[in-house]
């Protein structure tokens, strides 16, 4: 009894010590990142640092192939110029990253975790700055920047700190019946240089997401940022550089490059793996270029996610979530719902709740606290959105509600689109088939769960889905039948906040996964290793009947061995084992010798 009491006391003392240790904050140094040239009040006093471009809709279209010119989408005010790198320059940057990776591959997980902690500390202490930069470069509001940029990135860092090393350590597997004397494992080694080509809609998170996984798994990474978000990307690069320097990482381990199509093409042909976030059309070109060098590819190509509402939900609650899903990131949907299917029994009440919310939404300057939506990032994208609405109306749809514009100011440009609810829609309309990337909410009725599943699967995209029902089993059953990469049950986009889960889709939404265990290991060379379990006492020895020259009963031996190992009936296996042992003990004459004697 005294022995057990001693164990209990020791276990309790250990738990107390662990708890007290958790109370001690880790020693994480602060980093200093120069942000003087990205603050608006500073730029306004620097003459050419903040210039209004009068030819607002010609600015990006007429960019030189030598540089990327950046503007605020809300006002088209000039932000800065960045080089459009030529193929030879890209290859040189990748070569420098490759040298750095060979050093970093030998780094400890302790050093890698410290890098993550430094980043996390800076992000938490500079949330407003990071969101403001994202807001200015893409037109999203500060709240949307916080939700989509800050929280997801902090969650990923926290998950890597907690579990990253665990999933990169060798993983032991069953060695099977025939190899019981062996140890079987999977090792995860860095691939080398990861290349990433990322989109504009989440400029902070889209850089940090692949970078964190690549660096933590021992790789270097070169990221081509979108020409529509190069200004913010180059500032965020400073944060990464400062954190790497603080842990003594080699220079050029992470690099950000800017440019246009040929810059991206050169990156694809230079790296050991490419991660692409963008459109299906460009994704196909990436695959074609990667095929020339057999470079592995992960593609995330957008979606047309269905949002299904059954007739047993809390309508007011789900309506609020639905509007947030439709207007995610100021209409810059990424994994945002773009098709809404509502059971006919609650359709009138759901529509009433949704229209009430949407009518209260204000579009305006993105950083203004009173505005729910900012500017559309891409030039002339509001024209495309209106064309989709016009096509739907021509085919019988109706506008049920629209939000309104706030006071845009004298210097605002035509880069806004009001949040819009469309009813009487069907799948012949482009609005229900093409990725919108805009604050439009098309709502369609359904009568049965089977019909909802059929409608949801009637799409060339298959990224994610959201299903709402008062009966959780019902919601899970519907979600299980939708052909997509992830599903949220009675919630929206919850899967992306669980950074242990993989992210990616099927069909035209792409293939491969980033985030989660699968995304982390996708940055690795996955190597299978087998070794002797009891070396040097037990070694592999070829049985005499199948040694060269093979005995006459060699096949009989193999036949009995297979049945002894894998037979379904225990008595048959035992009988076969007896035959195997018998043949091993017999003195067989090799077939070659017999033929020679003949």
ZIZI-V924907 format. One record per residue. RES is the residue in one small letter. PSI is psi in whole degrees, 0 to 359 (999 if undefined). OMEGA is omega as a letter, one per 20 degrees, with the letter a starting at -180 (999 if undefined). D_CENTER is the distance of its C-alpha to the mean C-alpha in Angstrom with 1 decimal. Layout:
res:psi:omega:d_center
RES:PSI:OMEGA:D_CENTER
RES:PSI:OMEGA:D_CENTER
This chain:
res:psi:omega:d_center
x:321:r:53.6
x:326:r:53.5
x:314:a:51.0
x:322:r:48.5
x:322:r:49.2
x:319:r:48.4
x:319:a:45.0
x:316:r:44.2
x:316:r:45.3
x:318:r:43.2
x:319:r:40.1
x:318:r:40.7
x:321:r:41.3
x:317:a:38.1
x:319:r:36.1
x:317:r:37.9
x:319:r:37.2
x:319:a:33.5
x:315:r:33.5
x:323:r:35.5
x:324:r:33.3
x:334:a:30.3
x:343:r:32.5
x:116:a:32.8
x:142:r:30.2
x:153:r:28.6
x:97:a:30.0
x:116:a:27.3
x:153:r:28.7
x:152:r:28.0
x:151:a:27.0
x:119:a:28.6
x:124:a:26.7
x:116:r:28.8
x:15:a:27.9
x:328:a:31.3
x:359:r:30.5
x:356:r:27.6
x:131:a:29.7
x:318:a:31.3
x:330:r:34.7
x:315:a:35.0
x:326:a:34.0
x:341:a:36.6
x:5:a:39.3
x:27:r:38.3
x:256:a:39.6
x:358:a:37.3
x:344:a:34.4
x:83:a:33.8
x:136:r:35.5
x:127:a:35.6
x:112:a:35.1
x:321:r:37.7
x:70:a:36.4
x:318:a:33.4
x:10:r:32.2
x:348:a:33.1
x:306:a:31.3
x:330:a:28.0
x:329:a:29.6
x:27:a:32.3
x:144:r:30.3
x:151:r:31.8
x:358:r:30.0
x:347:a:30.7
x:158:r:28.7
x:120:a:26.0
x:130:a:27.6
x:142:a:25.7
x:155:r:27.0
x:124:a:26.3
x:335:a:25.6
x:331:a:27.7
x:350:a:30.8
x:28:r:30.1
x:141:a:31.4
x:135:r:30.8
x:323:a:28.3
x:167:r:28.7
x:145:r:28.7
x:149:a:26.5
x:140:r:27.2
x:100:a:26.0
x:140:r:25.9
x:161:a:27.7
x:317:a:26.7
x:324:r:29.1
x:321:r:27.6
x:315:r:24.1
x:322:r:25.4
x:319:r:27.3
x:321:r:24.3
x:321:r:22.4
x:320:r:25.7
x:320:r:25.8
x:326:r:22.3
x:320:r:23.5
x:317:a:26.5
x:323:a:24.6
x:324:a:22.3
x:329:r:25.4
x:313:a:26.5
x:331:r:23.3
x:335:a:22.9
x:1:a:26.0
x:157:r:24.8
x:159:r:24.9
x:333:r:22.2
x:315:r:24.5
x:321:a:24.1
x:321:r:20.3
x:322:r:20.4
x:321:r:22.8
x:316:r:20.6
x:319:a:17.9
x:320:r:20.8
x:317:r:22.2
x:314:a:19.0
x:317:r:18.8
x:315:a:22.5
x:317:a:22.3
x:313:a:19.6
x:321:a:21.6
x:347:a:24.8
x:39:a:23.7
x:315:a:21.6
x:318:r:24.0
x:313:a:23.9
x:316:a:20.2
x:323:r:20.1
x:318:r:23.2
x:316:r:21.9
x:319:a:18.8
x:315:a:21.3
x:325:a:23.7
x:336:a:21.4
x:347:r:19.7
x:3:a:22.2
x:161:r:20.3
x:165:r:22.2
x:321:r:22.2
x:314:r:21.3
x:324:r:18.2
x:320:r:17.2
x:315:a:17.7
x:312:a:15.8
x:335:a:12.7
x:307:a:12.9
x:306:a:15.0
x:315:a:14.4
x:321:a:10.6
x:316:r:11.1
x:321:r:14.2
x:319:r:12.8
x:316:r:10.4
x:315:a:13.5
x:319:r:15.7
x:317:r:13.9
x:319:r:14.0
x:321:a:17.6
x:318:a:18.5
x:351:a:17.1
x:311:a:15.6
x:321:a:19.0
x:318:a:19.8
x:355:r:17.1
x:355:r:18.0
x:157:r:21.7
x:139:a:23.6
x:118:a:23.4
x:139:a:26.8
x:167:r:27.3
x:138:r:30.4
x:356:r:32.8
x:179:a:34.5
x:319:a:38.2
x:340:a:39.3
x:34:a:37.5
x:338:r:38.4
x:7:a:39.9
x:158:r:36.6
x:131:a:33.5
x:134:a:30.2
x:164:r:26.9
x:128:r:23.5
x:149:a:22.8
x:107:a:19.5
x:148:r:20.4
x:145:r:18.5
x:325:a:18.1
x:252:r:19.4
x:118:r:18.0
x:137:r:14.3
x:140:r:14.1
x:133:r:11.4
x:113:a:12.4
x:157:a:10.6
x:177:a:11.9
x:344:a:14.3
x:334:r:13.4
x:75:a:11.7
x:327:r:13.4
x:305:a:13.2
x:323:a:9.7
x:336:r:8.3
x:312:a:10.7
x:328:a:10.4
x:302:r:6.8
x:328:a:7.5
x:315:a:11.1
x:313:a:11.3
x:318:a:10.1
x:311:a:12.3
x:319:a:15.2
x:331:r:15.3
x:7:r:15.6
x:11:r:18.4
x:169:r:17.1
x:168:a:17.7
x:140:r:15.4
x:122:a:16.5
x:123:r:14.4
x:117:r:15.9
x:159:a:15.5
x:145:r:16.5
x:345:r:20.3
x:359:r:19.9
x:38:a:18.4
x:328:a:20.0
x:310:r:22.2
x:320:a:19.7
x:320:a:17.6
x:330:r:20.8
x:317:r:21.7
x:332:r:18.5
x:325:r:19.2
x:322:r:22.4
x:314:a:20.9
x:315:a:19.0
x:317:a:22.2
x:320:r:24.4
x:321:r:22.4
x:317:r:22.5
x:325:a:26.2
x:336:r:26.9
x:8:r:25.9
x:26:r:27.7
x:153:a:24.8
x:150:r:26.0
x:153:r:25.8
x:12:r:23.4
x:321:r:20.8
x:136:r:18.3
x:144:r:19.2
x:128:r:18.3
x:152:a:20.0
x:155:r:21.1
x:198:a:22.6
x:209:a:22.5
x:315:a:22.0
x:333:r:24.1
x:314:r:22.3
x:319:r:19.0
x:318:r:21.1
x:324:r:22.7
x:317:a:19.4
x:319:a:18.4
x:359:a:21.8
x:340:a:21.9
x:175:a:18.9
x:345:r:18.3
x:147:r:14.8
x:135:r:12.9
x:125:a:9.3
x:133:r:9.8
x:116:a:8.6
x:213:a:11.8
x:158:r:14.6
x:322:a:15.9
x:312:r:18.9
x:325:r:17.5
x:321:r:15.1
x:322:r:18.3
x:322:r:19.9
x:314:r:17.2
x:318:a:17.8
x:315:r:21.5
x:322:a:21.6
x:332:a:19.6
x:329:a:22.1
x:327:a:24.9
x:7:a:23.7
x:41:r:21.9
x:125:r:18.8
x:148:a:15.8
x:139:r:13.0
x:126:a:9.4
x:126:r:9.4
x:108:a:7.5
x:27:r:10.9
x:182:a:11.2
x:179:r:13.3
x:62:a:16.6
x:131:r:15.9
x:146:r:19.2
x:107:a:20.5
x:129:a:23.4
x:112:r:26.2
x:174:a:29.0
x:10:a:32.5
x:31:a:32.6
x:167:r:30.3
x:102:a:31.1
x:313:a:31.1
x:320:a:31.1
x:312:a:28.2
x:326:r:26.0
x:320:r:27.1
x:318:r:25.9
x:320:a:22.4
x:317:r:22.5
x:319:r:23.5
x:319:r:20.8
x:321:a:18.2
x:326:a:20.1
x:14:a:20.4
x:128:r:17.0
x:55:r:16.8
x:39:r:20.2
x:8:r:19.4
x:61:a:16.3
x:132:r:14.4
x:113:a:10.7
x:25:r:10.4
x:149:r:14.0
x:135:a:16.9
x:354:r:19.1
x:129:a:21.7
x:124:a:23.8
x:119:a:26.1
x:134:a:28.7
x:139:a:31.6
x:333:a:34.9
x:332:a:36.6
x:4:a:34.6
x:311:a:33.7
x:316:a:36.5
x:323:r:35.7
x:314:a:31.9
x:321:r:32.6
x:316:r:35.1
x:317:a:32.7
x:314:a:29.9
x:324:r:32.4
x:316:a:33.8
x:313:a:30.5
x:320:a:29.6
x:339:a:33.1
x:352:a:32.6
x:133:r:29.5
x:131:r:30.4
x:136:a:28.7
x:190:r:29.7
x:127:a:29.0
x:329:a:25.6
x:359:r:26.7
x:129:a:29.6
x:334:a:29.4
x:356:a:31.2
x:139:r:28.7
x:342:a:26.0
x:149:r:24.5
x:202:a:24.5
x:154:r:24.9
x:133:a:22.9
x:314:a:21.2
x:139:r:22.1
x:135:r:25.7
x:12:r:27.6
x:331:r:24.6
x:329:r:26.9
x:321:r:29.3
x:318:r:26.8
x:317:r:26.0
x:325:r:29.8
x:322:r:30.3
x:319:r:28.0
x:316:a:30.1
x:319:r:33.3
x:318:r:32.5
x:318:a:31.9
x:319:r:35.1
x:333:a:37.1
x:13:r:36.1
x:0:a:37.2
x:164:r:34.5
x:149:r:35.5
x:118:a:34.1
x:330:a:34.5
x:152:r:33.5
x:144:r:32.2
x:186:a:31.3
x:166:r:33.3
x:141:r:33.1
x:200:r:34.3
x:102:a:36.3
x:338:a:34.3
x:161:a:36.8
x:333:a:39.0
x:9:a:36.4
x:153:r:33.7
x:175:a:32.7
x:66:a:31.8
x:26:a:28.1
x:151:r:28.0
x:127:a:27.6
x:142:r:28.9
x:133:a:26.9
x:133:r:28.5
x:126:a:29.1
x:132:r:30.2
x:174:a:32.2
x:40:a:34.0
x:162:r:31.1
x:175:a:30.6
x:2:r:28.5
x:348:a:30.8
x:140:r:29.5
x:328:a:26.9
x:331:a:25.5
x:358:a:24.4
x:328:a:23.1
x:147:r:21.4
x:125:a:18.2
x:314:a:20.0
x:51:a:17.8
x:166:a:20.8
x:58:a:22.5
x:135:a:24.2
x:91:r:24.6
x:128:a:26.3
x:131:a:27.8
x:143:r:29.4
x:154:r:31.6
x:158:a:31.5
x:324:a:34.3
x:162:r:33.0
x:324:r:29.9
x:321:r:30.2
x:321:r:30.3
x:318:r:27.1
x:317:a:25.3
x:317:r:26.9
x:317:a:26.0
x:324:a:22.3
x:352:a:22.1
x:70:a:24.1
x:148:r:21.3
x:351:r:19.9
x:160:r:16.3
x:59:a:14.6
x:289:a:11.3
x:184:r:12.4
x:163:r:15.7
x:134:a:17.8
x:130:a:21.3
x:129:r:24.0
x:148:r:27.3
x:342:r:29.9
x:108:a:30.0
x:323:r:26.8
x:321:r:27.8
x:315:a:28.2
x:319:r:24.7
x:323:r:23.2
x:318:r:25.4
x:312:a:24.3
x:325:a:20.5
x:340:a:21.1
x:357:a:22.7
x:127:a:20.0
x:93:a:18.2
x:174:a:14.5
x:336:r:11.3
x:157:a:11.6
x:140:r:14.6
x:126:a:15.9
x:118:a:19.6
x:37:r:21.8
x:174:r:19.0
x:131:r:16.3
x:17:a:12.6
x:331:a:13.5
x:327:a:10.9
x:338:r:8.2
x:349:r:11.0
x:90:a:11.4
x:359:r:9.1
x:348:a:11.0
x:147:r:9.4
x:153:r:7.0
x:131:r:4.7
x:175:a:6.4
x:195:r:10.0
x:178:a:13.5
x:224:a:16.3
x:0:r:15.7
x:358:r:12.2
x:195:r:11.5
x:169:a:11.0
x:166:a:9.4
x:141:r:6.4
x:169:a:4.0
x:160:r:4.7
x:187:a:8.3
x:316:a:11.2
x:319:r:10.1
x:323:r:7.3
x:313:a:10.1
x:341:r:12.7
x:345:r:11.2
x:9:a:12.3
x:153:r:15.7
x:115:a:18.8
x:111:a:19.4
x:126:r:23.2
x:134:a:25.6
x:134:r:28.8
x:135:r:32.1
x:161:a:35.0
x:136:a:38.3
x:322:a:38.3
x:42:r:41.9
x:139:j:42.5
x:17:a:45.2
x:325:r:47.1
x:119:a:45.6
x:160:r:44.6
x:128:r:43.7
x:128:a:47.0
x:125:r:47.6
x:146:a:50.0
x:320:a:53.4
x:336:a:53.5
x:12:r:50.6
x:154:r:51.5
x:136:i:52.9
x:139:a:55.4
x:138:r:54.0
x:160:r:56.5
x:326:a:57.9
x:20:a:56.2
x:314:a:52.8
x:322:r:51.2
x:319:r:53.0
x:313:a:51.5
x:319:a:48.0
x:315:r:48.5
x:323:r:49.8
x:318:r:47.0
x:316:a:44.3
x:324:r:46.1
x:325:a:46.7
x:322:a:43.0
x:3:a:41.4
x:148:a:44.2
x:335:a:43.7
x:127:a:47.2
x:324:a:48.1
x:322:r:51.7
x:322:r:50.7
x:318:r:48.5
x:318:r:51.3
x:319:r:53.8
x:323:r:51.5
x:321:r:51.1
x:318:r:54.9
x:319:r:55.1
x:312:a:52.5
x:323:r:54.5
x:315:a:57.7
x:329:r:56.6
x:331:a:55.4
x:343:r:58.8
x:151:r:60.9
x:96:a:62.3
x:146:r:60.9
x:123:r:62.3
x:144:a:59.7
x:321:a:59.8
x:320:a:60.5
x:320:r:63.5
x:316:r:64.9
x:323:r:64.7
x:321:a:66.3
x:325:r:69.2
x:999:999:69.6
